[in-house]
Amino acid sequence: MNPVSAVVLYLVFWFMTLFVVLPLRLQSQSEAGEVVPGTPPSAPVNPNLKKKFLLVTVISAVLWVPVVVVIVMGWITIEDIDFFGRM
């Protein structure tokens, strides 16, 4: 696997995990009862982005490593998933 491909694959895992983790444990301003003027009531009170980015980094690394190992070791190749014989 090319190093650039590995980084791109990691970033795909990272962003997909980010979109799953972002809404977890989120409290809106309307739920907290403190709506700041000029903001929508659905805006988060404290999104905890630093903690969520760290959590996303760890989760995506745990998911990414086995996929890279499978690709590098050649356990699953493109010929294994080429159902139409075009590769």
C-alpha positions as CSV (number, residue, x, y, z in Angstrom):
1,M,0.0,0.0,0.0
2,N,1.2,3.4,-1.0
3,P,1.8,5.7,2.1
4,V,-0.4,8.4,0.5
5,S,-3.2,5.8,0.1
6,A,-2.8,4.8,3.8
7,V,-3.1,8.4,4.9
8,V,-6.2,8.9,2.7
9,L,-7.7,5.8,4.1
10,Y,-7.1,7.0,7.6
11,L,-8.7,10.3,6.9
12,V,-11.7,8.6,5.5
13,F,-12.0,6.6,8.7
14,W,-11.4,9.7,10.8
15,F,-14.1,11.8,9.1
16,M,-16.7,9.0,9.1
17,T,-16.0,8.4,12.8
18,L,-16.2,12.1,13.5
19,F,-19.7,12.4,12.0
20,V,-20.8,9.5,14.2
21,V,-19.3,10.9,17.4
22,L,-20.2,14.6,17.0
23,P,-23.9,14.3,18.1
24,L,-23.1,12.1,21.1
25,R,-23.7,13.6,24.6
26,L,-24.7,17.0,23.0
27,Q,-26.9,19.4,25.0
28,S,-28.5,22.2,23.1
29,Q,-29.0,25.7,24.5
30,S,-32.8,25.2,24.6
31,E,-32.3,22.1,26.7
32,A,-30.0,23.9,29.1
33,G,-32.4,26.9,29.3
34,E,-29.7,29.5,28.4
35,V,-30.2,30.7,24.8
36,V,-27.6,33.3,23.9
37,P,-29.1,36.1,21.9
38,G,-28.3,35.9,18.2
39,T,-27.8,32.1,18.2
40,P,-30.3,29.3,17.4
41,P,-31.7,27.4,20.3
42,S,-30.4,24.2,18.8
43,A,-26.7,25.4,19.1
44,P,-24.7,23.3,21.5
45,V,-23.8,24.6,25.0
46,N,-20.4,22.9,25.2
47,P,-19.6,20.7,22.3
48,N,-16.3,19.3,23.9
49,L,-14.6,19.2,20.6
50,K,-11.1,18.6,22.0
51,K,-12.3,15.4,23.8
52,K,-14.3,14.3,20.7
53,F,-11.4,14.8,18.3
54,L,-9.2,12.7,20.6
55,L,-11.8,10.0,20.9
56,V,-12.3,10.0,17.1
57,T,-8.5,9.7,16.5
58,V,-8.3,6.7,18.8
59,I,-11.3,5.0,17.4
60,S,-10.3,5.5,13.8
61,A,-6.8,4.3,14.4
62,V,-8.2,1.1,16.0
63,L,-10.4,0.6,13.0
64,W,-7.8,1.6,10.4
65,V,-4.9,-0.7,11.6
66,P,-6.7,-4.0,10.8
67,V,-7.8,-2.8,7.4
68,V,-4.2,-1.8,6.5
69,V,-2.9,-5.1,7.8
70,V,-5.3,-7.0,5.6
71,I,-4.4,-4.9,2.6
72,V,-0.7,-5.1,3.1
73,M,-0.6,-8.8,3.8
74,G,-2.6,-9.5,0.7
75,W,-5.3,-11.5,2.5
76,I,-7.9,-9.8,0.4
77,T,-6.9,-8.5,-3.0
78,I,-8.8,-6.7,-5.8
79,E,-9.0,-10.0,-7.7
80,D,-11.0,-11.5,-4.7
81,I,-13.7,-8.8,-5.0
82,D,-13.7,-8.5,-8.9
83,F,-16.9,-10.3,-9.7
84,F,-17.0,-9.3,-13.3
85,G,-13.4,-10.2,-14.2
86,R,-12.4,-6.8,-15.4
87,M,-9.2,-6.4,-13.3
